[in-house]
Amino acid sequence: MSRSSLWRLLHLLFAASASAQLGPYTGGRPRFSFGNSARDVDYVYRPLGGRGTNPFAGVLPGLACLVGSSALLWWNEGRAVRQEKMLRDALRKVTSIDGSVPPPAELEGELVHVSGEVESGGVADPLWPVQRPGAARLRRKSEVYQWSEREHTHERRVSSTHVRRERSYSYSLGWETRAHHSANFREAAGHHNPQSRVEPGVATHAAADARLAGGGVALPPDLISQLGGWTPVATLPPLGAADGAAIAPLPDGSAQSVYLPPAGKLLPGVEAPARRMPDQLDLPAEVERHVRDASGDGGDGDGDGVGTMARLARPPAPRPGDARVSWEEVRFPAEGVSALGVLRGGAIRPWLRPRGRSLARLARGAVPAEEMIDEARGESRRRTWWLRAAGCGLSALGLSLLLSFLPAIAAYVPLVGGFASSLVGAGVGVAAVGIALSSSALLVAVAWVRFRPLFGAGLGALALAAMAAQARVVQAMQAAPLR
């Protein structure tokens, strides 16, 4: 019997077994649906230890991972050294000035540190009539109540050659800032997402007119964006009427939100307006004021007539397709801010250095320049260690792939092939991690030798000692007699 015929026979046997236990196949694959969940089951040909497959399939991907790991580690060390040099230069060249008086003309184009209170008209949402005086940043969050799909995969070996793979799909309703297209669901029936009236997502805006009081030094939006500490906008101003929409609190009561049903529908508890201005009309201000007066709003924009969006005491019960829009803000600190950057054109701009490096910092309160530079140094060091860990992990993965042929070959050992393959695979994993750690340390040491000779030489000696110890362990294992 040929190998292909044997494979077809095994496939039919597994199909019959699955049909007896789980029900009939649908198009060669059993499929189940239970309300808000669905499940697919199939059988994958995956011999133990990779028997029957190409044992050297992981060599090229492993080499690619090793090359990528070396490039990442080398680039990261160069970046860290250049960043440290830039911060040392900044600490030597920075000049602190008083933000309450105009800066001296001779400091134009120089690195400066300035502190003071901020003057600004606040931030306005360009799409909604929501303006927040005194705010440094404004974030609009648009959410849609919709079905979402989650996929889970579970595999279980059923023989030495096949794995039973089960994919389960669960469906749940919730507020999402990302659109889910129900047409792409595995089980679209009963999980339809209507078209919402707003596109889900998050948009952030920063104050464009912020400057230090007295001195007039401008703070650009890119610099303002470094301020954190978001707080919900608790109360929304009166908004114009929209079909079926209403202002209501969020479920946790932290802020107000605009709720919008799908086009042509109404929120529970909201009546359709008897008269309203069509949104498409672009009327002169006098005509618009007259129409609003006639609709019962009084022209002041804060009444409860037809021209003003309804307000609800509690959030409405959501239905698929409903949307809600809420806002968060970052207020300018009352104690003022401290800025670090180059003074150009009366504004604080990034201090640009060679190879794309730059320095521009903003902090709450009166923070000394030395402390702001130390904070930037700490961020750079944390990023360096994260990238080192990523490079080392990529190296370990590459070595595991490069040596993956060893467990595949061990699987051919008579009688104990599966056990031998597992044992060799565990050894390959341990060896890959050890070699990755020592080789990554050696590469880091080589990169640092030029800039910190003592530190680089010490780290290189430690890495070479670790590699020598691993080599001795391997030689001892090879020399030991098999029992």
N, C-alpha and C positions, 0 to 999 in steps of 0.2 A: 504494500500500500504506500502510495506516495505521501510526501509530507503534507501537501495541500489537501489531499483527501482525508488524511487523519485530522487535520485542523477543522475541516468542515464537519466531520463526525463529532468531534468534541464540542463544536459550537452548537450543533443540534441537540446534543445531550444536555448541555447547560441551559439551552433555551427551553427544553422540555421540563427540566427541573424547576426553572424559574416559573414556568407557566403553571406547574402543579402547586407551587407554594404561594405565588404572588398574583396569579391571574394571567390572562393571555397577553402576548406582545401586541403592540400597535406599531406597525411599520418596522418590525424587528427590534423594538424597544418597549418594555412595559412602562406604562404611564398611569399615574393615579392622581386623582383630584379630590380633596376634602375641604370644601368651603373656602377658607382663606389660605389654603396651602396646596401645593402640588408636588409630585415626586416623579423622577425618572430613574430607571434602573437599567444598567447595561453591564456587560462583562468585557473586561479588557485583558488582552493577552500580554502578560507580564511575568515571565518565568523568574523563579528565585535566582538571585545573584546575577541576573542578566543573561541566563543561558538562552541561546537561540538568537541573541542580538549581537550587534557589533561591540565588542568589549573596548574598542579604542575610540568610541564615539565622543568621549569627553575630553580627548587630548587637545583638539583645537580650541574649544571653548575655555579650557583651563589655561592654555597659553594666553588667550585674549584677556582673561581675568588677571593674570599675573602682570601682563604689560600695563593694563589699566591701573592696577594697584601701584606699580612702581611710579607711573606718571603722576598719579594723584598724590602720593606721599612726597615725591620730589617737589611738585608744584606747591604743596601746602607748606613745606618747610621754607621755601623761598618767599612765599607770601608772608609767613610769620616773621621772618627776618626783616623784610622790607617794612612791614607794619611797625615793628618795634623801633626801627631806625627813624621812621617818620614821627612817631610819638616822642622820641628823644629830641628830635629837632624842634618839634612843636613846643616842648617844655622849655627849650632854650630861647626860642624866638618870640613867644607869645608876650603881648603887652596888655595889661589890664587897664581899662579906662572906666570912667564914671558914665553910666548910661543916662543920667539926668541932665547932662550938658552935651552940646554938639561935639562930635569927635574932632580932634585936630586934623587939619588937612594933610599933614605929613604922614599920617598913618594910612592913607589910601593905598590899598593893595597889600597891607601888612596883616599878619595874624594877630587878632585882638581877642580879648575876653571882656565882656561887658555884662552888667547886671542892672536891673531896674524894673519898674512896674510897666505894664503893657496897656496901650490904648488901642481899641479896636471896635468897629461897629458890629462885630459878631459874624455869624455865618448864616446864609440863606440857602435853602434847598432849591436848586434850579428847576425842579419839576413840580414841586408842591409849594403852596403859599405858607411855608413854615420858616420863620426867621427867629434866630436865637441870639439876641444881643448879649455880648459878654462871653460868647462861646468861642473856643479856639478851634474845635472840630465838631462836625455834625455827621452822624452816620444814619443812613436810612436803610432799614431792613424790610424787604418785601418778601412775605411768605405766602405760600399757597397750601391749602388743605387738600391733600391728595394721597392717592394710594402709592406705596413704594414697595419694591420687590427686593427680597434678600435671598441670596443663594448660598446654600451650604452643601459641601461635598463630604461624603463619608465613604471610605474604602475598607473592604474586608477581604482577605485572601480566602478563597474557597478551594483552591488546589495549588499544586506546585507550579502551575502554568497560568492560572487565571485569577483575576481580582474582581470582586463584585463592587462596582462603583455606583453609589446612590447619590443623586443630586436632588435636594429638596428645596422648594421655593415657598417662602412665606410672604404674606401680604398684610400690610398694616396701614392704617390711616394716621396722618399726622401733619403738622405744619412743617414745611420744608422750604429752604431758600434755594433749592435746585429743582429744576423741572424734571419730572419723571413722565416719560411718554408711555402710556399704557399700551399702545399698539405694539411695543417691543417686549411686553411681558410674556412669560412662558404660558401663563393662564390669564388671558386678557378678559375672558367672560366674567362679569361681576366685579371687575376692578377698573372701570372706565374713569379716566380723569378728564373732566370737561375743560374746555379752554378758559383760562382765567383772564380777568381784565387787566392784570398787571403782570409783568415778567418777574419771576422770583429772582432774588439776588440781594447783594449788599453794595451800597455806594457810599463813599466817604468824601467829605469836602472839608477844606481847612480855610481859616480866615485869610483873606488876601490883602487886608489893609492894616495888619498888626504892626505896631512900632513901639519903641520904648518912649515912655512919657518924658518930656523935657528935651532929651537929646535927639529924638526923631530918628533913631537908627531903626530901619525897617527889618522885619523878620519875615522872610518868604514863606509861602505855604509848605514847601518841602521841609523847612526847619520846624515849623509848627507841628508837622505830622509826627514828630518825635514825642510829643506830649501824650501821655496815657492817662488812664483813670476814667473810664466811661461810666456815665450815669444816665438812667432813662429820663426822657422828657416826660414829666408827669402829667402836664396839662397841655392840650393842643388848642390853638386859637380857633375861632369860628371859621369854618370852611364852607365854600359854596356847595349847594345841593347837587347830588349826583344820584342817578336812578338806583334806588334800593340801598344805597350806602348809608353808613352811620358811623359815628364816633362812639367807641365803647372802651372800657378798660380791658387790659390784658387779664388773663385768668389769675395771675398772681397779684394783680392790683398795683404793680409797680409803675405803670405808665398807661397812657391812653393810646389807642390805635384806631386807624381807619379801617373798617371792615367793608369789603366790596364783594357782593355775590357775582356769579357769572352774568353775562349780558342777558337782559330780559327777565331776570329773577329779582326777588326781594329778600332781604334778610328778615328773619322772624321778628315781629314787632315793629317793622318799619312799613309805613304806608307810602304808596306811590304819590309823588307830588302832583297836585292838580295843575299847576302851571310852573314852568321853569324856563330859563333861557337855554336854547340849544347850545351845546358846547362848541358847535362849529362856527357860530356867529362871532364876528369881530366887530363889535359895536363901539362907537365913540363913547367916551367916559360919561357924557351927559345923558345919552340914551340908556346906557347900562344902568346908571343910577336911577333913572326914571322907572325902568322896568323892575328893578329890585324894590323900589318903593311901592309899586303897584302890586308886587307879589306878597307884600306883608312884612318885608324885612326892615322897612324904615330907612333903608339907605345907609345904615351905620355898620352893617356887616356883622352885628353881634346879636341879632334877634333870633327868635325861634320860629320864624315864618317859613314859608315854602322855599325862600331863597337861601336858607341856611341848612347845612347838613344836620340830620337828626342826631340826637345823643341818647345813648342807652345807659341805664344804670349798671347792667351786667353784660358780660360778653355773650353774644348770640351763640346758639348751638351750631357748630360748623357743619357744613356739608361739602362733599367733594367739589372742587372748583372755586370755593370761597377764597378770598385773598384778604390779607390784612397788612397794613403798613404802619410801622412804628419807628420811633427815632430815639437815638442816644446822642449824648454830647459830652465834650470835654471842656470844662470851664477854665479860663485863664486863672492861675493862682493869684490870690489876693496879695501874697508876699512877693510877687514878681517872678522873673525868670532870669537865668544866666545863659548867655550864648557864647559860643566859641567858634570862630571862623575868620575868614579873611574879609576885611572891610573894603567893599567895592561899590561905588555909586550910592553911598549912604545906606547900604544893606549888608547883612551878614551872609556871605556866600561860602560855599565849600572851599577849603584850602586844597587846591589840586597839586598833586605830586606826580612824578613820572610813573609809568606803567599803570595808569588808571587809579591810583590811590588818592583818597581824599579824606578830609577831616572837617566835620561840621557837627556841633553838639548843641543841644538845648536841654536845660534842666530846670526844675522848679526851685524857686528861692534863690538866695545869694550863695552860690556854690563856687569855691575858689577854682582857678584854672588847673592847679595841680590835681585836685580831686576829680575834675572832669576828665583829665587825661588818664588818670589811673583807672577810671571806670571804662574808658575806651580800651585800655590795655587789658583789663580783665575780660572784656567781651572777646577781644582778639585771641586771648589764650584759650578761652573755652571753645571757640570755634576751631582752633588748631587741634585740640585734643579730640574733638568730635570727628574731624577729618582724619586724624591718625587712626582712630578706631575703625572708621569706615574703610580706610586703605588696608589695615591689617585683616579685617573680615573678608574683604575682596581677595586678598592674597590666600587666605585659608580656603576659600571657596575654589579658587583656581587650582590650588594644589590637590584638593579632594577630587576635582574633575580630572586633573592630569593623571592621578594614580587610580582612577576608578576601574582600570582594566584589571588590577590585581584581584579584587573580590570576584570579578566576572570569571577570571581564569580559575580561581580557587573553587568555584561552583562545580567544576568538572571533576573534582576529586570523587572517586567512587564511594558510595555509601554515606559519606559524611559531607557531601558537597554543600548542602545548605548551611550546616554548622560552620564549616571552614570559611564559606563566603561571609557569614556574619562576623566571624572572628577577625578575618583579614580586613573587613570593612571598618570595624571598630579601631583596629590598629592604624589604618590609613587616616581615619579622622583625627586620632590623637597626634599622629605624626604631622599631619597638615597644620594643626593648630600650633604645635611647638615650633615647626619650621617657619610658619608665618610670623610668629611673635619675634623670633630671633632675627629673621631676615629683614623684617620691617624696622626693628631697632637698629640694625646695621645700616640700612639705607638712610634712616634719620640721622645717624651719626655722621655718615659721609656728607650729608647735606649741611650739617652744622660745623664741620671741621674748618671750613673757610672763615666762618664768622665767630665761632667760639672754639678755638682749638682745644683747650683743656676739657671742656664739657664734651665736645665731639669725640676726642680721643678716648676719654673714659667710657662713654657709651659704646663706642666701637669695640673696645676691649671686652666689655661685658657681653656684647652680642656674640663676639667670636668665641668667648669661653662657653657660652650656652650652646652654640652650634657644635663645638668640640665635644662637649658632654653628651649631646644627643648622638653624635657619631660613635662615641665609645659604647653607648648603650646598644646601638644597632649592631655593632661588631660583636658585642658579648652575646646578643640573642642569636646571631648567626653561628657563632662558635659553639653554642650550647648543643649537646646531642639531643636528637629527637627521641622521645619516649613514647 
